[in-house]
Amino acid sequence: MMSALYDEQYARRYRDRDDELDAVGSYQELVRWIGGVCDRFAHPIDVLDLGCGTGRYFWGLRRVNMLTGLDASAPMLAEAKTPTHGDRIAAGRIDLINGDLSSHQFSRGSFDLVYSIGVLAEHVPLNRSLVERIAAWLKPGGRFAFTTVDPQSPDVPKTAARRIASAVLPAVPGDAGRRLHERLMAGGMYGDQRWIRQQLEGLFTIESLEQYQSDVHLHGRCVAVKA
Ligand SMILES: C[S@@+](CC[C@H](N)C(=O)[O-])C[C@H]1O[C@@H](n2cnc3c(N)ncnc32)[C@H](O)[C@@H]1O
């Protein structure tokens, strides 16, 4: 269970690391990215951070009425009460909720922006049922911004089976190709651009989709508007 990994000791170390990240360019770039997503709205916004951890991106948000942070780990949430750059957080109110994003219920149309960094297609599968739930939580015109781990990331084990499957995939048509791709994505525990497009299809219009290199992984990074 994920909350067992993110115990008190881990959460304390994670929070200490937050204060060192100002020197890390890829972190600063993500902070600017999430701020830029907020700027796409013409009005103040209600925001949900899915798997917020210690709240290391809270200070990047702009013009926020209500910020909700959801996380399965109580120790991570305890650290999120005093997040990095707390004096620069532009939110009218912050609510921290201990819960599982796969089962927690929010009312329909609660948020203008749902974002999730370092969680989906990494710790929790990015799949259609999750995307449907997020679409329901968003207001009309709301946005979903998230990262995935790209299966091309150097830290993803390149087993012989994965190498062969990746090589033959472009030549495998129809349902067999879809099934093979799903296996390569480990059912949503990785997410390449094809996988992201499939999960969002019909529910969201993609505004931006690119690869992004953090200090840990090669990621997919997407901003999508509720269709
Ligand atoms: C790598 S950390 C990322 C935290 C934060 N988003 C960040 O970028 O610093 C992953 C977080 O996802 C949370 N998490 C994992 N599975 C979850 C689930 N099913 N529901 C809610 N949170 C979950 C963990 O507790 C942890 O805080």
The ligand as a MOL file (V3000), in Angstrom:
LIG
                    3D

  0  0  0     0  0            999 V3000
M  V30 BEGIN CTAB
M  V30 COUNTS 27 29 0 0 0
M  V30 BEGIN ATOM
M  V30 1 C 6.2250 10.9590 -5.7820 0
M  V30 2 S 5.0510 11.5780 -4.6350 0 CHG=1
M  V30 3 C 4.5360 13.0480 -5.4830 0
M  V30 4 C 4.0020 14.0750 -4.5370 0
M  V30 5 C 3.7650 15.4680 -5.1700 0
M  V30 6 N 2.7790 15.4110 -6.1970 0
M  V30 7 C 5.0720 15.9880 -5.6970 0
M  V30 8 O 5.2310 16.0700 -6.9180 0
M  V30 9 O 5.9450 16.2900 -4.8870 0 CHG=-1
M  V30 10 C 3.6510 10.5110 -4.8750 0
M  V30 11 C 2.5080 10.8640 -3.9380 0
M  V30 12 O 1.3370 10.1650 -4.3830 0
M  V30 13 C 0.6330 9.7380 -3.2490 0
M  V30 14 N -0.2400 8.6410 -3.6500 0
M  V30 15 C 0.1260 7.4330 -4.1300 0
M  V30 16 N -0.9440 6.6760 -4.3940 0
M  V30 17 C -2.0330 7.4460 -4.0790 0
M  V30 18 C -3.4310 7.2350 -4.1430 0
M  V30 19 N -3.9380 6.0870 -4.5920 0
M  V30 20 N -4.2550 8.2220 -3.7490 0
M  V30 21 C -3.7460 9.4080 -3.2980 0
M  V30 22 N -2.4260 9.6650 -3.2140 0
M  V30 23 C -1.5720 8.6980 -3.6040 0
M  V30 24 C 1.7290 9.3330 -2.2600 0
M  V30 25 O 1.2590 9.2660 -0.9360 0
M  V30 26 C 2.7410 10.4390 -2.4940 0
M  V30 27 O 2.5400 11.5400 -1.6420 0
M  V30 END ATOM
M  V30 BEGIN BOND
M  V30 1 1 1 2
M  V30 2 1 2 3
M  V30 3 1 2 10
M  V30 4 1 3 4
M  V30 5 1 4 5
M  V30 6 1 5 6
M  V30 7 1 5 7
M  V30 8 2 7 8
M  V30 9 1 7 9
M  V30 10 1 10 11
M  V30 11 1 11 12
M  V30 12 1 11 26
M  V30 13 1 12 13
M  V30 14 1 13 14
M  V30 15 1 13 24
M  V30 16 1 14 15
M  V30 17 1 14 23
M  V30 18 2 15 16
M  V30 19 1 16 17
M  V30 20 1 17 18
M  V30 21 2 17 23
M  V30 22 1 18 19
M  V30 23 2 18 20
M  V30 24 1 20 21
M  V30 25 2 21 22
M  V30 26 1 22 23
M  V30 27 1 24 25
M  V30 28 1 24 26
M  V30 29 1 26 27
M  V30 END BOND
M  V30 END CTAB
M  END
